[in-house]
Amino acid sequence: VGENFNPFFNGKITGPGINHFQQIPGVFWTFLVFMIACAEAYRLTYGWVNPVGENKEGDESLWTLRKDYAPGDLGFDPLGLKPTNAAELESISTKELNNGRLAMIALAGIVAQELVSGEKVF
């Protein structure tokens, strides 16, 4: 039952997942790129030193991260799940990266299978 329910784009996106990209309307991609640009602009202002105005005389601050910024940490932790211990934070960060990499490899396998067979995997 759940496999046949498609609420997105009035159910017009069908067939193998490898072909879904071409079926999505261009307006969606424009909106998505705009939202990604907004998120990246926020991250730039949060993590990087402004090369105009924040640097001291003779200090080269182009392409410089803020001293208190850790890549990927934007301070968003509404449930308070981030470990306070540095070793535990490093361990959980490594686990998250490895699980993300495994998911990308799995998705690549699904896409390759659909590309070769031309049929839906799920």
N, C-alpha and C positions, 0 to 999 in steps of 0.2 A: 504494500500500500504506500509506504513512505517513498519508495523508489519511483513511483509514478506521479508524485506530487511535485510540481515545478511552479512556484509562485513568482519567479523572477521573469521579467520581460514577457508577461502573459503566456508563459509556457512555450514560447516560440523557439527557444534554444534546445535543439534536440540532436541526437546522434552521438557518436563517440566524442569524448572530451577533447580530443586533439583538434576537433573542428569547431569547438565552442567559441574560441577567440574571434574568429571571423564573423560569427553570427551576432555578436554584441553590438548594439548601435554606437555610433561615433560620439554621441552626446555623453554617454557613460564614460568613455575614455577621456574626454575633455575634462569632465568633472573630477575623475580620479587623478589625473595629472595635476590639476589645480590643487587638490587636497594634499597630494604628496609634496608639492612645492611649498605649501603653507607649513607643513610639518617640518620640512627641511629648513625653511627660513627661521622657524622658531629654534631649531636645534643649533643653527649657526649663531644666533644671538646668545644662546645659553652657554655654548661650549667654547666658542672662539673669542679671542681678544679682538676688539674693534681696532683695526690698524690706524684709524683716524680718530684722534682725540684721547685715547686711553694710554698711549705710549708716552714714556718720558723722553726727554731730549737725548738723542743718541741711541735709544732703545729700538731695535728692529723687532716689531711685533707682527709682521705679516706672516700668515700661516701658523700662528701660535695658539695653542690651547690654553684655556684658563688653568691656573695652578690647582684649583679645587675641583676640576671637572674630570670625571672618569668616563671614557667613551661608552656610550649606551645608557648611562645613568642620567636621566632627565629629572630625577626627583619625584617621579610618579609612583607612589606606593600606597594607595588608599587603604589597603587592608593591613598594612604593617608587616608584610611577609619577608621583607629584605633582612637577611641576617646582619647582626651588628658586629659579629666576630669576623675579622678580615680573612682568616683561613676558611671559615665556613662559606663566606661570600664567594671566594675564589672557587671553592669546590662546587657550589651550586651553579655558578656562572659557567664553569666548564661542562657540567652536566647539561645545562640548557643549550650550549653551543653544539655539543655532540648529538643531542636529540634532534635539533634543527637540521644538522647535516644529514642525519639518517633519514629524516622525513623528505629532504630534497632528493636523496638518492632513490628512495621508494617512489616518489612522484615521477622521477625520470624513467624508472622502470615501467610504470603504468603508461606513461606517454609513449614510450618506445613500443610497448606491446600493442597499444591502440593503433599506432602508426603502421606497424607491420601487418596486423590482422585486419584492420579497418572496422573492427567491431567494438562495442562497449565492453569495458572491463566489469563495471558494476551495473 
